[in-house]
Amino acid sequence: MKQEPVELHARMLRAWQLAILRFAVTLDNADRLALLAVASEIDRLGQEDEENFAFGFFRRTSAELCAAIQQPNEAADGILKQYLARIDDARMKRAFAAVTGIEQPQLPSVRRRAKPEIDLWKGLRPPGRVHG
């Protein structure tokens, strides 16, 4: 069964984001290399010439993110925050923010209004004998 191009791209993007998260957690060189391999594969999608592909957004971005994760500083924080803002999945966003120590703005807590007291019996005759 062949995957649709949109579905394939979505799966590849998710794999890339998970690879970034894994590297951020482990800081292991093997995970960095796996991330760069996924990035190269994404950059290669749709390219005719496998040997000389010019699109390098994911490889460049991955290298920048790896450096920012390994060497935190003010510039690195900006790179990480920019990447964080691009993440659509809320769980992935929270996980990445937690791993990298980036504080996310707190959404105002939802306050539940007290339910008004409802008197089901209001307006009815008090219980008593039924005349009939």
BELBEL-V197129 format. One line per field, one symbol per residue. phi: phi as a letter, one per 40 degrees, with the letter a starting at -180 (. if undefined). psi: psi as a letter, one per 30 degrees, with the letter a starting at -180 (. if undefined). burial: 1 if it has 16 or more other C-alpha atoms within 10 Angstrom, else 0. Layout:
phi = ???
psi = ???
burial = ???
//
This chain:
phi = .cccdcccccccccccccccccccccfcccccccccccccccccdgcccccbcccbdcccccccccccccbcacccdccccccdccccccccccccccccgccccccdcccccccccbbcccgccccaccca
psi = kkkkeeeeeeeeeeeeeeeeeeeeeegkeeeeeeeeeeeeeeffkfkejeeikfkgeeeeeeeeeeeeeeikaeeeeeeeeeeeffkekeeeeeeeeeefgkkkkkkkkkkkkkkkkkjffkflklkakkk.
burial = 000000000001101110111111100000110111111101110000000000000110011011011000000110110001000000011001100100000000000000000000000000000000
//
